[in-house]
């Protein structure tokens, strides 16, 4: 099914994985905290839960990147992005045809163990924090009859056995004990602290920081963090360095034809814009050509991009492309060297003859050179010197 | 092999399963546990069978009254075992 997926910019793929992971990570953590029932809010008010949530959030992004690196999927595939973001637990459990590397499976095992640790820690934390919260509510209840009655109303509404509560109340004599019973019944329903929090959060001045309020702080921190992160990525990848991104995509192994076309189109428009960044793009292309193992189709696209301004300004002395092409003669790949040599010859033929240029013999020597994989460094450097002398005379 | 749970212990386990984190005194209220001694024994048994975890550092085992203030919760890894036990006891 993935093969039939629409192909789009990988940046949107990663964004979709991130958005899907937001939903998926929440579901994963909820599933693991299910044993806490209505008291999950205690766990969500702890930073450890948000740490585990963050790992669940990062895991699909890491998996998406890893599966793309290993060639199992393309990061430009819409269906792959949806699959990884929503079904990554199944992928990690080996339940799909996509097989990630072993290392990431260990992370998932660790997360399952971390969930147990999280619940244990939550129990410990609740032991401390619930006592503080309980004490402050009880103090407020004993000092104010209205507050006492408000909690009692919550208890009557939510207690599973209001009769039992009334019986206990009848057996007690002190206000403190009655308040304790009302609090216990108000918080022991399946809804946990929620009904009580809805009442006590309106009390002024606030009696205690409830886990709901702490959780809202964490949600705000995460939302703000996500917005800042997305804005930063957007600014870097889409505004400041779109050409670097396109060059990276151009030479990235295993990308599809559509992706290659997108990268070339982006670079073409940048090169033809004649902006000051054009030279940086051409330099980056030549640097990328030096890398080993580049596919020939990508090499050809890079040379085509380098020759884009040949029509407009090849004849001008300021054209830096020949100089950059000479640099690319140092590439490890003999195919890249051959293409650089042929391109230099083509540009040389387009130049008007210069009197007193490199001697005819020397130019004939350059023309006759066919780069070979067996070429020594000294041989290549010697040709580079000759080409540099030739182009210096053309300026 | 661990001894099978008594009906009271099963009821306590059912309360924990339904309510999430509970206090010892909640168990005494909602399960048919009459005394603090019985509560302490129930907590010990459920913990020994790894159905629940008790707040670490708690000194509830040292006194029967302290068991009222102990916090008890299931572990995610033990959820399946708890469900099986509750089903078996039905």
Interface residues (C-beta under 8 A of the other chain):
Chain A: X32 X33 X34 X35 X36 X37 X38 X39 X40 X42 X112 X115 X116 X119 X120 X122 X123 X124 X126 X127 X130 X160 X161 X164 X184 X188 X189 X190 X192
Chain B: X18 X19 X20 X21 X22 X23 X25 X26 X29 X30 X53 X54 X55 X56 X57 X58 X71 X72 X73 X74 X75 X76 X77 X79
